Each structure stands twice: as structure tokens, then as C-alpha cells.
Amino acid sequence: MKHNLYNSKSGFEVKDIDTESRKVAVYLSKFDALDSDMDVIRKGAFKKSIQERGVNSTSNRKIAFLRHHDWEKQIGKFLELREDDYGLYAVGQLGRSTDGEDALKDYEDGIIKEHSIGFQYIADKMNFVEDDTYGTKGYNEIKELILWEGSAVTFGSNEHTYVIGMKGQDKTDHIEKIKKELNLCIRALANGKGTDERLYEIEMKVKYLNSQLILLATNEPVADHSQETKSKEIVQPYDWNFVVKSLETKQTFADYPEQAKKNAKRGIELNEAVNNRCATSVGKNRGRDLSQGRGLSLDTLKRTYSYLSRAKTYYDANDSKACGTISYLLWGGNAMLSYCERKLAELDK
């Protein structure tokens, strides 16, 4: 049974983007479409929320424009929220914070193509409808819900989950769609723009899309009995040379000292000892990269040097539980700071 806890739904598209004004026009939700929760949202479901917490409301807690439903990542604000015959239409303006800048780059690179809503169900505003229209026994008809936020998502949670049961041609089309997304992500990584966190999220999307290609390649398509003439479809393999060539255009550096790797490993151990309460997700990712000897881009070297130069003040070798100490070690500590300073000076010459 549906309840009043916080929920989210993904999968709706970008309509337009103006990089100069930093405005994006999107659909946050689509009406009369069955989703993976067997829900169908009807027009009018957002009307009350828009009146109470919309752009023109007097509420001090307006419907937020977030990234990945994370309330600590407000990437901008909504300038317009309204229902039309298609769904919940929104115009948002991206802020100039780091998160807003990362989001703008993801829109420009085509990484963000989907949006999602964070909401609560209202028990007496929904009912189960017995109907085989969607090939199911029925669905939950949602006539009203409480909308709290709309989020830009790197990729929707339900977008690629139905690949196993696809018919032949549908499967071929889906592979082509994943290939196009993978190409966009590889180019974005090769460009190396934005924060470490942005690039890490794109890297995770590449790994996810790769797993979906493997899944499609190792499962036979469902036979399409609606066609009288059957022929075995040939799906062209993905050109991984493109991936290699794209990433080769982005120089990386992995010749940092062994002590920097040891410092990162030590930082990971100390952070685990305090239940991983120290460091941001970027700092934790940096610790993993350094401890495993991964190559760092020039942009990453610059950010590492900038961080360590500031964070050295909070490092205390005698206090292994201090977050300042742990974070400093995760980024490679003194050894990494010296390396970055030397390497950047060499490259500058």
C-alpha cells in the first residue's frame, strides 16, 4: 500500500536550454503514463502544491530545484511551474554555485536529459483501477500528491531496466540509444570540465551504461511473432576504440610518490574508524583514486593543489580522529602537496 513517506519518480525530458540566461525548460512529470510503480498520474495532481508552494505562492518553502533529490544540492530555482495537457512543465534558472555550474555543464554536454519529482502520496487521493490497457491487471490512479521538489538526474532510475524482455527490433534500437549516451559521457570525461564530483558521476554512468550493453549482448531478444518473416538481426558491436581514443586525448598523471598513496590509504582507514563521517564524497573518491594509483587529469591536479594548500592548516599529525587530518590525508597529504606544486611548475614552464 502506498504511504506518506518521501518518494521519487524519474524519466522526463529537457525541452529547451538557454546557456546565456542559464534557463532550462523541462517536464518534471508526464500525465496518463504508467510508470514502474504501476502509477498513473492525472492532470490536476500538482495543482494544489503549485498553489501552496509554487513560484507565485507566499510560502517560505517553495518547490525546490535540486540535483538527485539531494536537499544539499539546490542547483537553482523555478521561475515557472504549471500543468499542461502533457504533464508538469517547469522553467528553472540555474544558480552560480558549484552545483549550479556543474549542472549547466551537464545540460550543455547532454548528460542531463531527464528529471524527477520528490513527493508524497495522499491516501484518499488515489485508487486502484482494474484495467488491462497497459497489459497489467490494473494501476494506481493518482489524482493528487504533495510535490516537494523537482530534480535534474544524470540518468533516470527506470530508463534501462526493461532490457531483458525486449523484442528484437526494440532491443536493437535500445542498444543504439545507449551507445549515443555512452558517446556523450566519454566526450564529457575527455573534456574534463567541472568539479571532481561531476566527473566522478559521469564515470559511474559510463560504467552503468557499459553493464547495460553487456546485459543486452548476452541475452536473446524476445521473438516478435507479429512479423510473418523472421530474420536474425545483427547488432553492431560497440566501438571501444572510440572510448580509448577519446580518453587518450586527456593527459593524466600517475607518477605521484608512493607516500601520497600511503597517505590516502591511511586516510581511508582513519575515516572508517570514525564511521566515515569525515570528508565530502569528492574527498572520499580522491582517496580511493590515489590509494589505487589512478591517473589524475591536469584539472584534478590543480584542484588537488588548491585544496591541500588550504587544508594544510587543519592537519594535525597528533590527532588521528580530527576530520581536518583525515581529509588532508585522503587527498595525499604533504607528499601530494609537494608533488602537485612541483608538477604544476614543470608544466607551466
Buried (B, 14 or more C-beta within 10 A) or exposed (E): EBEEEEBBBBBBBBEEBEEEEBBBBBBBBBBEBBBEBEBBBEBEBBBBBBEBBBBEBEEEEBBBBBBEBEEEBBBBBBBBBEBEEBBBBBBBBBBEEBBBBBBBBBBEBBBBBBBBBBBBBBEEBBEEEEEEEEEEEBBBBBBBBBBBBBBBBBBBBBBBEEBEEBBBEBBBEBBEBBBEBBBBBBBBBBBBBBBBBBBBBBBBBBEBBBEBBEEBEEEEBEEBEEEEEEEEEEBEEBEEEBBEEBEEEBEBBEEBEEBBBBBBBBBBBBBEEEEEEBBEEBBBBBBBBBBEEEBBBBBBBBBBBEBBEEBEEBBEEEEBEBBBBBBBBBBBBBBBBBBBEEBBEEEEE
